[in-house]
Amino acid sequence: MMRLSIVALLPLALGGCVQPFEPPAVSALTEPANPETARFAPAGPGVTYTSRAIEAPGDWRGLNDAQGPGASR
C-alpha cells in the first residue's frame, strides 16, 4: 500500500519543481468590430397563415407515386 502511494505522489512532487509554462505573447487574431461597417441583415421571407380544415389521413400512395422517379410533375 505504501509503495502505491509513493508511485502516485512522485509525479506530483516532481511536477511541483518544474518551472511553469508561459505561452508566447500573440497579437489579436481578429480586429475589433467597427460600427461604421455594420450592415443590417436582409428581411426574411414573408410568413403568412393559411387556414386549413382538419381531415382524415388520405391515401399516401398517390403522393409517393407523384413524387417518385419517373413521375410527371
PQR file of N, CA, C, O and H, with PARSE charges and radii, in Angstrom:
ATOM      1  N   MET A   1       0.820  -1.184   0.000 -0.4000 1.5000
ATOM      2  CA  MET A   1       0.000   0.000   0.000 -0.0000 2.0000
ATOM      3  C   MET A   1       0.872   1.259   0.000  0.5500 1.7000
ATOM      4  O   MET A   1       0.562   2.247  -0.667 -0.5500 1.4000
ATOM      5  N   MET A   2       1.954   1.203   0.751 -0.4000 1.5000
ATOM      6  CA  MET A   2       2.851   2.354   0.816 -0.0000 2.0000
ATOM      7  C   MET A   2       3.532   2.595  -0.526  0.5500 1.7000
ATOM      8  O   MET A   2       3.729   3.737  -0.941 -0.5500 1.4000
ATOM      9  H   MET A   2       2.206   0.401   1.293  0.4000 1.0000
ATOM     10  N   ARG A   3       3.888   1.499  -1.198 -0.4000 1.5000
ATOM     11  CA  ARG A   3       4.531   1.610  -2.495 -0.0000 2.0000
ATOM     12  C   ARG A   3       3.603   2.286  -3.508  0.5500 1.7000
ATOM     13  O   ARG A   3       4.052   3.076  -4.338 -0.5500 1.4000
ATOM     14  H   ARG A   3       3.727   0.571  -0.861  0.4000 1.0000
ATOM     15  N   LEU A   4       2.314   1.973  -3.434 -0.4000 1.5000
ATOM     16  CA  LEU A   4       1.332   2.544  -4.341 -0.0000 2.0000
ATOM     17  C   LEU A   4       1.205   4.055  -4.119  0.5500 1.7000
ATOM     18  O   LEU A   4       1.110   4.809  -5.087 -0.5500 1.4000
ATOM     19  H   LEU A   4       1.949   1.331  -2.760  0.4000 1.0000
ATOM     20  N   SER A   5       1.202   4.504  -2.873 -0.4000 1.5000
ATOM     21  CA  SER A   5       1.078   5.934  -2.606 -0.0000 2.0000
ATOM     22  C   SER A   5       2.337   6.688  -3.051  0.5500 1.7000
ATOM     23  O   SER A   5       2.238   7.820  -3.523 -0.5500 1.4000
ATOM     24  H   SER A   5       1.279   3.892  -2.086  0.4000 1.0000
ATOM     25  N   ILE A   6       3.497   6.086  -2.909 -0.4000 1.5000
ATOM     26  CA  ILE A   6       4.732   6.728  -3.364 -0.0000 2.0000
ATOM     27  C   ILE A   6       4.726   6.864  -4.876  0.5500 1.7000
ATOM     28  O   ILE A   6       5.108   7.903  -5.414 -0.5500 1.4000
ATOM     29  H   ILE A   6       3.577   5.166  -2.525  0.4000 1.0000
ATOM     30  N   VAL A   7       4.293   5.814  -5.560 -0.4000 1.5000
ATOM     31  CA  VAL A   7       4.227   5.849  -7.022 -0.0000 2.0000
ATOM     32  C   VAL A   7       3.219   6.887  -7.488  0.5500 1.7000
ATOM     33  O   VAL A   7       3.424   7.524  -8.521 -0.5500 1.4000
ATOM     34  H   VAL A   7       3.983   4.969  -5.122  0.4000 1.0000
ATOM     35  N   ALA A   8       2.136   7.070  -6.745 -0.4000 1.5000
ATOM     36  CA  ALA A   8       1.115   8.030  -7.122 -0.0000 2.0000
ATOM     37  C   ALA A   8       1.548   9.465  -6.821  0.5500 1.7000
ATOM     38  O   ALA A   8       1.218  10.373  -7.583 -0.5500 1.4000
ATOM     39  H   ALA A   8       1.969   6.553  -5.905  0.4000 1.0000
ATOM     40  N   LEU A   9       2.272   9.686  -5.739 -0.4000 1.5000
ATOM     41  CA  LEU A   9       2.660  11.039  -5.337 -0.0000 2.0000
ATOM     42  C   LEU A   9       3.967  11.515  -5.962  0.5500 1.7000
ATOM     43  O   LEU A   9       4.223  12.719  -5.980 -0.5500 1.4000
ATOM     44  H   LEU A   9       2.540   8.948  -5.120  0.4000 1.0000
ATOM     45  N   LEU A  10       4.792  10.625  -6.469 -0.4000 1.5000
ATOM     46  CA  LEU A  10       6.077  11.004  -7.053 -0.0000 2.0000
ATOM     47  C   LEU A  10       5.901  11.951  -8.249  0.5500 1.7000
ATOM     48  O   LEU A  10       6.588  12.971  -8.293 -0.5500 1.4000
ATOM     49  H   LEU A  10       4.584   9.646  -6.454  0.4000 1.0000
ATOM     50  N   PRO A  11       5.020  11.672  -9.220 -0.5600 1.5000
ATOM     51  CA  PRO A  11       4.860  12.632 -10.326  0.2800 2.0000
ATOM     52  C   PRO A  11       4.346  13.990  -9.857  0.5500 1.7000
ATOM     53  O   PRO A  11       4.716  15.016 -10.427 -0.5500 1.4000
ATOM     54  N   LEU A  12       3.505  14.012  -8.833 -0.4000 1.5000
ATOM     55  CA  LEU A  12       3.024  15.291  -8.321 -0.0000 2.0000
ATOM     56  C   LEU A  12       4.154  16.082  -7.674  0.5500 1.7000
ATOM     57  O   LEU A  12       4.239  17.296  -7.858 -0.5500 1.4000
ATOM     58  H   LEU A  12       3.204  13.178  -8.370  0.4000 1.0000
ATOM     59  N   ALA A  13       5.015  15.420  -6.925 -0.4000 1.5000
ATOM     60  CA  ALA A  13       6.132  16.100  -6.275 -0.0000 2.0000
ATOM     61  C   ALA A  13       7.126  16.615  -7.305  0.5500 1.7000
ATOM     62  O   ALA A  13       7.628  17.732  -7.180 -0.5500 1.4000
ATOM     63  H   ALA A  13       4.946  14.433  -6.775  0.4000 1.0000
ATOM     64  N   LEU A  14       7.412  15.814  -8.316 -0.4000 1.5000
ATOM     65  CA  LEU A  14       8.342  16.258  -9.356 -0.0000 2.0000
ATOM     66  C   LEU A  14       7.730  17.363 -10.215  0.5500 1.7000
ATOM     67  O   LEU A  14       8.441  18.253 -10.681 -0.5500 1.4000
ATOM     68  H   LEU A  14       7.004  14.906  -8.417  0.4000 1.0000
ATOM     69  N   GLY A  15       6.444  17.311 -10.420 -0.4000 1.5000
ATOM     70  CA  GLY A  15       5.779  18.347 -11.209 -0.0000 2.0000
ATOM     71  C   GLY A  15       5.780  19.690 -10.511  0.5500 1.7000
ATOM     72  O   GLY A  15       5.736  20.729 -11.170 -0.5500 1.4000
ATOM     73  H   GLY A  15       5.866  16.588 -10.042  0.4000 1.0000
ATOM     74  N   GLY A  16       5.830  19.689  -9.178 -0.4000 1.5000
ATOM     75  CA  GLY A  16       5.879  20.940  -8.429 -0.0000 2.0000
ATOM     76  C   GLY A  16       7.217  21.638  -8.541  0.5500 1.7000
ATOM     77  O   GLY A  16       7.309  22.832  -8.255 -0.5500 1.4000
ATOM     78  H   GLY A  16       5.866  18.845  -8.642  0.4000 1.0000
ATOM     79  N   CYS A  17       8.253  20.933  -8.946 -0.4000 1.5000
ATOM     80  CA  CYS A  17       9.589  21.525  -9.065 -0.0000 2.0000
ATOM     81  C   CYS A  17       9.847  22.116 -10.447  0.5500 1.7000
ATOM     82  O   CYS A  17      10.850  22.799 -10.650 -0.5500 1.4000
ATOM     83  H   CYS A  17       8.179  19.963  -9.178  0.4000 1.0000
ATOM     84  N   VAL A  18       8.968  21.864 -11.376 -0.4000 1.5000
ATOM     85  CA  VAL A  18       9.180  22.321 -12.757 -0.0000 2.0000
ATOM     86  C   VAL A  18       8.731  23.765 -12.895  0.5500 1.7000
ATOM     87  O   VAL A  18       7.744  24.185 -12.289 -0.5500 1.4000
ATOM     88  H   VAL A  18       8.153  21.310 -11.211  0.4000 1.0000
ATOM     89  N   GLN A  19       9.480  24.531 -13.714 -0.4000 1.5000
ATOM     90  CA  GLN A  19       9.097  25.915 -13.969 -0.0000 2.0000
ATOM     91  C   GLN A  19       7.798  25.937 -14.778  0.5500 1.7000
ATOM     92  O   GLN A  19       7.675  25.187 -15.746 -0.5500 1.4000
ATOM     93  H   GLN A  19      10.281  24.190 -14.206  0.4000 1.0000
ATOM     94  N   PRO A  20       6.821  26.782 -14.403 -0.5600 1.5000
ATOM     95  CA  PRO A  20       5.539  26.791 -15.121  0.2800 2.0000
ATOM     96  C   PRO A  20       5.705  27.243 -16.569  0.5500 1.7000
ATOM     97  O   PRO A  20       6.557  28.071 -16.892 -0.5500 1.4000
ATOM     98  N   PHE A  21       4.872  26.680 -17.417 -0.4000 1.5000
ATOM     99  CA  PHE A  21       4.915  27.006 -18.843 -0.0000 2.0000
ATOM    100  C   PHE A  21       4.201  28.327 -19.071  0.5500 1.7000
ATOM    101  O   PHE A  21       3.073  28.520 -18.617 -0.5500 1.4000
ATOM    102  H   PHE A  21       4.180  26.008 -17.155  0.4000 1.0000
ATOM    103  N   GLU A  22       4.864  29.237 -19.778 -0.4000 1.5000
ATOM    104  CA  GLU A  22       4.248  30.512 -20.121 -0.0000 2.0000
ATOM    105  C   GLU A  22       4.159  30.592 -21.641  0.5500 1.7000
ATOM    106  O   GLU A  22       5.190  30.642 -22.312 -0.5500 1.4000
ATOM    107  H   GLU A  22       5.780  29.081 -20.147  0.4000 1.0000
ATOM    108  N   PRO A  23       2.951  30.604 -22.196 -0.5600 1.5000
ATOM    109  CA  PRO A  23       2.816  30.637 -23.647  0.2800 2.0000
ATOM    110  C   PRO A  23       3.315  31.969 -24.204  0.5500 1.7000
ATOM    111  O   PRO A  23       3.262  32.987 -23.513 -0.5500 1.4000
ATOM    112  N   PRO A  24       3.795  31.970 -25.439 -0.5600 1.5000
ATOM    113  CA  PRO A  24       4.303  33.206 -26.023  0.2800 2.0000
ATOM    114  C   PRO A  24       3.157  34.206 -26.247  0.5500 1.7000
ATOM    115  O   PRO A  24       2.013  33.826 -26.496 -0.5500 1.4000
ATOM    116  N   ALA A  25       3.506  35.484 -26.150 -0.4000 1.5000
ATOM    117  CA  ALA A  25       2.504  36.524 -26.370 -0.0000 2.0000
ATOM    118  C   ALA A  25       2.152  36.570 -27.856  0.5500 1.7000
ATOM    119  O   ALA A  25       3.033  36.498 -28.713 -0.5500 1.4000
ATOM    120  H   ALA A  25       4.435  35.792 -25.949  0.4000 1.0000
ATOM    121  N   VAL A  26       0.865  36.691 -28.150 -0.4000 1.5000
ATOM    122  CA  VAL A  26       0.406  36.758 -29.538 -0.0000 2.0000
ATOM    123  C   VAL A  26      -0.439  38.004 -29.722  0.5500 1.7000
ATOM    124  O   VAL A  26      -1.001  38.534 -28.764 -0.5500 1.4000
ATOM    125  H   VAL A  26       0.150  36.750 -27.454  0.4000 1.0000
ATOM    126  N   SER A  27      -0.522  38.461 -30.950 -0.4000 1.5000
ATOM    127  CA  SER A  27      -1.369  39.608 -31.243 -0.0000 2.0000
ATOM    128  C   SER A  27      -2.817  39.129 -31.397  0.5500 1.7000
ATOM    129  O   SER A  27      -3.077  37.926 -31.421 -0.5500 1.4000
ATOM    130  H   SER A  27      -0.064  38.030 -31.728  0.4000 1.0000
ATOM    131  N   ALA A  28      -3.729  40.048 -31.498 -0.4000 1.5000
ATOM    132  CA  ALA A  28      -5.142  39.698 -31.637 -0.0000 2.0000
ATOM    133  C   ALA A  28      -5.362  38.948 -32.949  0.5500 1.7000
ATOM    134  O   ALA A  28      -4.795  39.310 -33.980 -0.5500 1.4000
ATOM    135  H   ALA A  28      -3.518  41.025 -31.479  0.4000 1.0000
ATOM    136  N   LEU A  29      -6.180  37.911 -32.907 -0.4000 1.5000
ATOM    137  CA  LEU A  29      -6.450  37.126 -34.106 -0.0000 2.0000
ATOM    138  C   LEU A  29      -7.433  37.820 -35.036  0.5500 1.7000
ATOM    139  O   LEU A  29      -7.371  37.645 -36.253 -0.5500 1.4000
ATOM    140  H   LEU A  29      -6.641  37.616 -32.070  0.4000 1.0000
ATOM    141  N   THR A  30      -8.331  38.599 -34.472 -0.4000 1.5000
ATOM    142  CA  THR A  30      -9.295  39.337 -35.289 -0.0000 2.0000
ATOM    143  C   THR A  30      -9.312  40.783 -34.828  0.5500 1.7000
ATOM    144  O   THR A  30      -8.974  41.093 -33.686 -0.5500 1.4000
ATOM    145  H   THR A  30      -8.381  38.741 -33.484  0.4000 1.0000
ATOM    146  N   GLU A  31      -9.706  41.647 -35.724 -0.4000 1.5000
ATOM    147  CA  GLU A  31      -9.797  43.055 -35.371 -0.0000 2.0000
ATOM    148  C   GLU A  31     -11.108  43.311 -34.643  0.5500 1.7000
ATOM    149  O   GLU A  31     -12.079  42.583 -34.852 -0.5500 1.4000
ATOM    150  H   GLU A  31      -9.981  41.395 -36.652  0.4000 1.0000
ATOM    151  N   PRO A  32     -11.153  44.322 -33.799 -0.5600 1.5000
ATOM    152  CA  PRO A  32     -12.402  44.613 -33.102  0.2800 2.0000
ATOM    153  C   PRO A  32     -13.482  45.071 -34.075  0.5500 1.7000
ATOM    154  O   PRO A  32     -13.182  45.526 -35.178 -0.5500 1.4000
ATOM    155  N   ALA A  33     -14.727  44.947 -33.662 -0.4000 1.5000
ATOM    156  CA  ALA A  33     -15.858  45.320 -34.515 -0.0000 2.0000
ATOM    157  C   ALA A  33     -15.856  46.825 -34.763  0.5500 1.7000
ATOM    158  O   ALA A  33     -15.548  47.613 -33.869 -0.5500 1.4000
ATOM    159  H   ALA A  33     -14.971  44.577 -32.766  0.4000 1.0000
ATOM    160  N   ASN A  34     -16.201  47.207 -35.973 -0.4000 1.5000
ATOM    161  CA  ASN A  34     -16.284  48.609 -36.353 -0.0000 2.0000
ATOM    162  C   ASN A  34     -17.742  48.925 -36.653  0.5500 1.7000
ATOM    163  O   ASN A  34     -18.286  48.399 -37.623 -0.5500 1.4000
ATOM    164  H   ASN A  34     -16.451  46.567 -36.699  0.4000 1.0000
ATOM    165  N   PRO A  35     -18.401  49.776 -35.846 -0.5600 1.5000
ATOM    166  CA  PRO A  35     -19.815  50.047 -36.079  0.2800 2.0000
ATOM    167  C   PRO A  35     -20.088  50.766 -37.397  0.5500 1.7000
ATOM    168  O   PRO A  35     -21.220  50.741 -37.879 -0.5500 1.4000
ATOM    169  N   GLU A  36     -19.092  51.400 -37.986 -0.4000 1.5000
ATOM    170  CA  GLU A  36     -19.302  52.101 -39.253 -0.0000 2.0000
ATOM    171  C   GLU A  36     -19.502  51.128 -40.412  0.5500 1.7000
ATOM    172  O   GLU A  36     -20.125  51.482 -41.413 -0.5500 1.4000
ATOM    173  H   GLU A  36     -18.172  51.421 -37.594  0.4000 1.0000
ATOM    174  N   THR A  37     -18.990  49.924 -40.291 -0.4000 1.5000
ATOM    175  CA  THR A  37     -19.127  48.954 -41.385 -0.0000 2.0000
ATOM    176  C   THR A  37     -20.260  47.970 -41.150  0.5500 1.7000
ATOM    177  O   THR A  37     -20.469  47.069 -41.963 -0.5500 1.4000
ATOM    178  H   THR A  37     -18.484  49.636 -39.478  0.4000 1.0000
ATOM    179  N   ALA A  38     -20.994  48.122 -40.058 -0.4000 1.5000
ATOM    180  CA  ALA A  38     -22.085  47.195 -39.746 -0.0000 2.0000
ATOM    181  C   ALA A  38     -23.237  47.389 -40.729  0.5500 1.7000
ATOM    182  O   ALA A  38     -23.569  48.516 -41.096 -0.5500 1.4000
ATOM    183  H   ALA A  38     -20.825  48.853 -39.398  0.4000 1.0000
ATOM    184  N   ARG A  39     -23.838  46.287 -41.148 -0.4000 1.5000
ATOM    185  CA  ARG A  39     -24.991  46.319 -42.049 -0.0000 2.0000
ATOM    186  C   ARG A  39     -26.114  45.517 -41.423  0.5500 1.7000
ATOM    187  O   ARG A  39     -25.873  44.543 -40.709 -0.5500 1.4000
ATOM    188  H   ARG A  39     -23.568  45.371 -40.850  0.4000 1.0000
ATOM    189  N   PHE A  40     -27.332  45.927 -41.692 -0.4000 1.5000
ATOM    190  CA  PHE A  40     -28.480  45.182 -41.208 -0.0000 2.0000
ATOM    191  C   PHE A  40     -28.692  43.953 -42.070  0.5500 1.7000
ATOM    192  O   PHE A  40     -28.421  43.973 -43.271 -0.5500 1.4000
ATOM    193  H   PHE A  40     -27.528  46.718 -42.272  0.4000 1.0000
ATOM    194  N   ALA A  41     -29.171  42.900 -41.467 -0.4000 1.5000
ATOM    195  CA  ALA A  41     -29.466  41.681 -42.212 -0.0000 2.0000
ATOM    196  C   ALA A  41     -30.700  41.919 -43.087  0.5500 1.7000
ATOM    197  O   ALA A  41     -31.608  42.648 -42.687 -0.5500 1.4000
ATOM    198  H   ALA A  41     -29.391  42.883 -40.492  0.4000 1.0000
ATOM    199  N   PRO A  42     -30.740  41.314 -44.269 -0.5600 1.5000
ATOM    200  CA  PRO A  42     -31.919  41.491 -45.119  0.2800 2.0000
ATOM    201  C   PRO A  42     -33.154  40.872 -44.465  0.5500 1.7000
ATOM    202  O   PRO A  42     -33.061  39.952 -43.652 -0.5500 1.4000
ATOM    203  N   ALA A  43     -34.292  41.401 -44.842 -0.4000 1.5000
ATOM    204  CA  ALA A  43     -35.540  40.887 -44.283 -0.0000 2.0000
ATOM    205  C   ALA A  43     -35.748  39.445 -44.721  0.5500 1.7000
ATOM    206  O   ALA A  43     -35.423  39.073 -45.849 -0.5500 1.4000
ATOM    207  H   ALA A  43     -34.368  42.148 -45.502  0.4000 1.0000
ATOM    208  N   GLY A  44     -36.288  38.645 -43.826 -0.4000 1.5000
ATOM    209  CA  GLY A  44     -36.526  37.236 -44.123 -0.0000 2.0000
ATOM    210  C   GLY A  44     -37.761  37.057 -44.990  0.5500 1.7000
ATOM    211  O   GLY A  44     -38.411  38.034 -45.362 -0.5500 1.4000
ATOM    212  H   GLY A  44     -36.552  38.947 -42.910  0.4000 1.0000
ATOM    213  N   PRO A  45     -38.082  35.823 -45.309 -0.5600 1.5000
ATOM    214  CA  PRO A  45     -39.255  35.566 -46.152  0.2800 2.0000
ATOM    215  C   PRO A  45     -40.535  35.928 -45.411  0.5500 1.7000
ATOM    216  O   PRO A  45     -40.602  35.846 -44.185 -0.5500 1.4000
ATOM    217  N   GLY A  46     -41.530  36.323 -46.159 -0.4000 1.5000
ATOM    218  CA  GLY A  46     -42.805  36.670 -45.556 -0.0000 2.0000
ATOM    219  C   GLY A  46     -43.511  35.424 -45.051  0.5500 1.7000
ATOM    220  O   GLY A  46     -43.520  34.395 -45.727 -0.5500 1.4000
ATOM    221  H   GLY A  46     -41.475  36.390 -47.155  0.4000 1.0000
ATOM    222  N   VAL A  47     -44.090  35.510 -43.893 -0.4000 1.5000
ATOM    223  CA  VAL A  47     -44.785  34.372 -43.310 -0.0000 2.0000
ATOM    224  C   VAL A  47     -46.268  34.691 -43.317  0.5500 1.7000
ATOM    225  O   VAL A  47     -46.703  35.698 -42.758 -0.5500 1.4000
ATOM    226  H   VAL A  47     -44.083  36.346 -43.345  0.4000 1.0000
ATOM    227  N   THR A  48     -47.031  33.832 -43.949 -0.4000 1.5000
ATOM    228  CA  THR A  48     -48.478  34.035 -43.980 -0.0000 2.0000
ATOM    229  C   THR A  48     -49.151  32.829 -43.357  0.5500 1.7000
ATOM    230  O   THR A  48     -48.598  31.730 -43.337 -0.5500 1.4000
ATOM    231  H   THR A  48     -46.678  33.014 -44.403  0.4000 1.0000
ATOM    232  N   TYR A  49     -50.342  33.048 -42.854 -0.4000 1.5000
ATOM    233  CA  TYR A  49     -51.115  31.978 -42.235 -0.0000 2.0000
ATOM    234  C   TYR A  49     -52.196  31.547 -43.201  0.5500 1.7000
ATOM    235  O   TYR A  49     -52.947  32.377 -43.714 -0.5500 1.4000
ATOM    236  H   TYR A  49     -50.791  33.942 -42.870  0.4000 1.0000
ATOM    237  N   THR A  50     -52.278  30.257 -43.449 -0.4000 1.5000
ATOM    238  CA  THR A  50     -53.326  29.699 -44.294 -0.0000 2.0000
ATOM    239  C   THR A  50     -54.150  28.756 -43.452  0.5500 1.7000
ATOM    240  O   THR A  50     -53.633  27.781 -42.906 -0.5500 1.4000
ATOM    241  H   THR A  50     -51.668  29.583 -43.032  0.4000 1.0000
ATOM    242  N   SER A  51     -55.413  29.040 -43.348 -0.4000 1.5000
ATOM    243  CA  SER A  51     -56.300  28.191 -42.568 -0.0000 2.0000
ATOM    244  C   SER A  51     -56.604  26.921 -43.354  0.5500 1.7000
ATOM    245  O   SER A  51     -56.934  26.984 -44.538 -0.5500 1.4000
ATOM    246  H   SER A  51     -55.834  29.831 -43.791  0.4000 1.0000
ATOM    247  N   ARG A  52     -56.493  25.782 -42.706 -0.4000 1.5000
ATOM    248  CA  ARG A  52     -56.777  24.506 -43.353 -0.0000 2.0000
ATOM    249  C   ARG A  52     -57.739  23.718 -42.475  0.5500 1.7000
ATOM    250  O   ARG A  52     -57.668  23.757 -41.246 -0.5500 1.4000
ATOM    251  H   ARG A  52     -56.224  25.731 -41.744  0.4000 1.0000
ATOM    252  N   ALA A  53     -58.629  23.011 -43.131 -0.4000 1.5000
ATOM    253  CA  ALA A  53     -59.601  22.214 -42.402 -0.0000 2.0000
ATOM    254  C   ALA A  53     -58.970  20.903 -41.939  0.5500 1.7000
ATOM    255  O   ALA A  53     -58.094  20.356 -42.609 -0.5500 1.4000
ATOM    256  H   ALA A  53     -58.687  22.979 -44.129  0.4000 1.0000
ATOM    257  N   ILE A  54     -59.417  20.410 -40.799 -0.4000 1.5000
ATOM    258  CA  ILE A  54     -58.933  19.136 -40.288 -0.0000 2.0000
ATOM    259  C   ILE A  54     -59.648  18.024 -41.028  0.5500 1.7000
ATOM    260  O   ILE A  54     -60.873  18.027 -41.145 -0.5500 1.4000
ATOM    261  H   ILE A  54     -60.129  20.854 -40.255  0.4000 1.0000
ATOM    262  N   GLU A  55     -58.874  17.072 -41.528 -0.4000 1.5000
ATOM    263  CA  GLU A  55     -59.471  15.955 -42.256 -0.0000 2.0000
ATOM    264  C   GLU A  55     -58.723  14.675 -41.936  0.5500 1.7000
ATOM    265  O   GLU A  55     -57.611  14.699 -41.408 -0.5500 1.4000
ATOM    266  H   GLU A  55     -57.878  17.069 -41.433  0.4000 1.0000
ATOM    267  N   ALA A  56     -59.339  13.584 -42.259 -0.4000 1.5000
ATOM    268  CA  ALA A  56     -58.734  12.276 -42.006 -0.0000 2.0000
ATOM    269  C   ALA A  56     -57.547  12.064 -42.932  0.5500 1.7000
ATOM    270  O   ALA A  56     -57.505  12.634 -44.023 -0.5500 1.4000
ATOM    271  H   ALA A  56     -60.242  13.565 -42.689  0.4000 1.0000
ATOM    272  N   PRO A  57     -56.579  11.250 -42.513 -0.5600 1.5000
ATOM    273  CA  PRO A  57     -55.439  10.967 -43.382  0.2800 2.0000
ATOM    274  C   PRO A  57     -55.902  10.322 -44.681  0.5500 1.7000
ATOM    275  O   PRO A  57     -56.796   9.476 -44.688 -0.5500 1.4000
ATOM    276  N   GLY A  58     -55.284  10.731 -45.768 -0.4000 1.5000
ATOM    277  CA  GLY A  58     -55.650  10.199 -47.080 -0.0000 2.0000
ATOM    278  C   GLY A  58     -54.728   9.063 -47.494  0.5500 1.7000
ATOM    279  O   GLY A  58     -53.912   8.591 -46.702 -0.5500 1.4000
ATOM    280  H   GLY A  58     -54.557  11.418 -45.763  0.4000 1.0000
ATOM    281  N   ASP A  59     -54.861   8.634 -48.723 -0.4000 1.5000
ATOM    282  CA  ASP A  59     -54.029   7.567 -49.271 -0.0000 2.0000
ATOM    283  C   ASP A  59     -52.662   8.149 -49.634  0.5500 1.7000
ATOM    284  O   ASP A  59     -52.581   9.052 -50.467 -0.5500 1.4000
ATOM    285  H   ASP A  59     -55.524   9.017 -49.367  0.4000 1.0000
ATOM    286  N   TRP A  60     -51.605   7.653 -49.029 -0.4000 1.5000
ATOM    287  CA  TRP A  60     -50.271   8.189 -49.261 -0.0000 2.0000
ATOM    288  C   TRP A  60     -49.627   7.650 -50.530  0.5500 1.7000
ATOM    289  O   TRP A  60     -48.641   8.217 -51.001 -0.5500 1.4000
ATOM    290  H   TRP A  60     -51.671   6.920 -48.353  0.4000 1.0000
ATOM    291  N   ARG A  61     -50.147   6.589 -51.085 -0.4000 1.5000
ATOM    292  CA  ARG A  61     -49.526   6.005 -52.281 -0.0000 2.0000
ATOM    293  C   ARG A  61     -49.574   6.960 -53.470  0.5500 1.7000
ATOM    294  O   ARG A  61     -48.612   7.041 -54.234 -0.5500 1.4000
ATOM    295  H   ARG A  61     -50.948   6.128 -50.702  0.4000 1.0000
ATOM    296  N   GLY A  62     -50.662   7.672 -53.634 -0.4000 1.5000
ATOM    297  CA  GLY A  62     -50.749   8.636 -54.735 -0.0000 2.0000
ATOM    298  C   GLY A  62     -49.710   9.724 -54.604  0.5500 1.7000
ATOM    299  O   GLY A  62     -49.110  10.132 -55.599 -0.5500 1.4000
ATOM    300  H   GLY A  62     -51.443   7.607 -53.014  0.4000 1.0000
ATOM    301  N   LEU A  63     -49.486  10.205 -53.386 -0.4000 1.5000
ATOM    302  CA  LEU A  63     -48.462  11.236 -53.152 -0.0000 2.0000
ATOM    303  C   LEU A  63     -47.076  10.689 -53.427  0.5500 1.7000
ATOM    304  O   LEU A  63     -46.267  11.371 -54.056 -0.5500 1.4000
ATOM    305  H   LEU A  63     -49.974   9.874 -52.578  0.4000 1.0000
ATOM    306  N   ASN A  64     -46.778   9.483 -52.979 -0.4000 1.5000
ATOM    307  CA  ASN A  64     -45.467   8.876 -53.247 -0.0000 2.0000
ATOM    308  C   ASN A  64     -45.248   8.649 -54.729  0.5500 1.7000
ATOM    309  O   ASN A  64     -44.157   8.904 -55.240 -0.5500 1.4000
ATOM    310  H   ASN A  64     -47.436   8.930 -52.468  0.4000 1.0000
ATOM    311  N   ASP A  65     -46.256   8.179 -55.419 -0.4000 1.5000
ATOM    312  CA  ASP A  65     -46.120   7.951 -56.874 -0.0000 2.0000
ATOM    313  C   ASP A  65     -45.898   9.259 -57.618  0.5500 1.7000
ATOM    314  O   ASP A  65     -45.159   9.294 -58.602 -0.5500 1.4000
ATOM    315  H   ASP A  65     -47.142   7.972 -55.004  0.4000 1.0000
ATOM    316  N   ALA A  66     -46.526  10.326 -57.162 -0.4000 1.5000
ATOM    317  CA  ALA A  66     -46.370  11.615 -57.832 -0.0000 2.0000
ATOM    318  C   ALA A  66     -44.979  12.185 -57.614  0.5500 1.7000
ATOM    319  O   ALA A  66     -44.493  12.932 -58.462 -0.5500 1.4000
ATOM    320  H   ALA A  66     -47.127  10.297 -56.363  0.4000 1.0000
ATOM    321  N   GLN A  67     -44.320  11.858 -56.507 -0.4000 1.5000
ATOM    322  CA  GLN A  67     -43.015  12.424 -56.208 -0.0000 2.0000
ATOM    323  C   GLN A  67     -41.863  11.476 -56.534  0.5500 1.7000
ATOM    324  O   GLN A  67     -40.701  11.876 -56.468 -0.5500 1.4000
ATOM    325  H   GLN A  67     -44.715  11.251 -55.817  0.4000 1.0000
ATOM    326  N   GLY A  68     -42.162  10.257 -56.875 -0.4000 1.5000
ATOM    327  CA  GLY A  68     -41.117   9.274 -57.146 -0.0000 2.0000
ATOM    328  C   GLY A  68     -40.444   9.490 -58.476  0.5500 1.7000
ATOM    329  O   GLY A  68     -40.871  10.339 -59.259 -0.5500 1.4000
ATOM    330  H   GLY A  68     -43.107   9.933 -56.929  0.4000 1.0000
ATOM    331  N   PRO A  69     -39.375   8.718 -58.750 -0.5600 1.5000
ATOM    332  CA  PRO A  69     -38.675   8.838 -60.021  0.2800 2.0000
ATOM    333  C   PRO A  69     -39.584   8.424 -61.180  0.5500 1.7000
ATOM    334  O   PRO A  69     -40.327   7.446 -61.093 -0.5500 1.4000
ATOM    335  N   GLY A  70     -39.505   9.189 -62.252 -0.4000 1.5000
ATOM    336  CA  GLY A  70     -40.307   8.897 -63.433 -0.0000 2.0000
ATOM    337  C   GLY A  70     -41.712   9.431 -63.351  0.5500 1.7000
ATOM    338  O   GLY A  70     -42.510   9.202 -64.259 -0.5500 1.4000
ATOM    339  H   GLY A  70     -38.902   9.984 -62.322  0.4000 1.0000
ATOM    340  N   ALA A  71     -42.035  10.134 -62.293 -0.4000 1.5000
ATOM    341  CA  ALA A  71     -43.387  10.684 -62.155 -0.0000 2.0000
ATOM    342  C   ALA A  71     -43.485  11.983 -62.935  0.5500 1.7000
ATOM    343  O   ALA A  71     -42.499  12.704 -63.085 -0.5500 1.4000
ATOM    344  H   ALA A  71     -41.387  10.320 -61.555  0.4000 1.0000
ATOM    345  N   SER A  72     -44.664  12.273 -63.423 -0.4000 1.5000
ATOM    346  CA  SER A  72     -44.867  13.549 -64.126 -0.0000 2.0000
ATOM    347  C   SER A  72     -45.111  14.620 -63.077  0.5500 1.7000
ATOM    348  O   SER A  72     -45.904  14.456 -62.150 -0.5500 1.4000
ATOM    349  H   SER A  72     -45.465  11.687 -63.301  0.4000 1.0000
ATOM    350  N   ARG A  73     -44.407  15.710 -63.259 -0.4000 1.5000
ATOM    351  CA  ARG A  73     -44.530  16.785 -62.257 -0.0000 2.0000
ATOM    352  C   ARG A  73     -45.270  17.940 -62.812  0.5500 1.7000
ATOM    353  O   ARG A  73     -45.470  18.936 -62.117 -0.5500 1.4000
ATOM    354  H   ARG A  73     -43.763  15.843 -64.012  0.4000 1.0000
TER
END
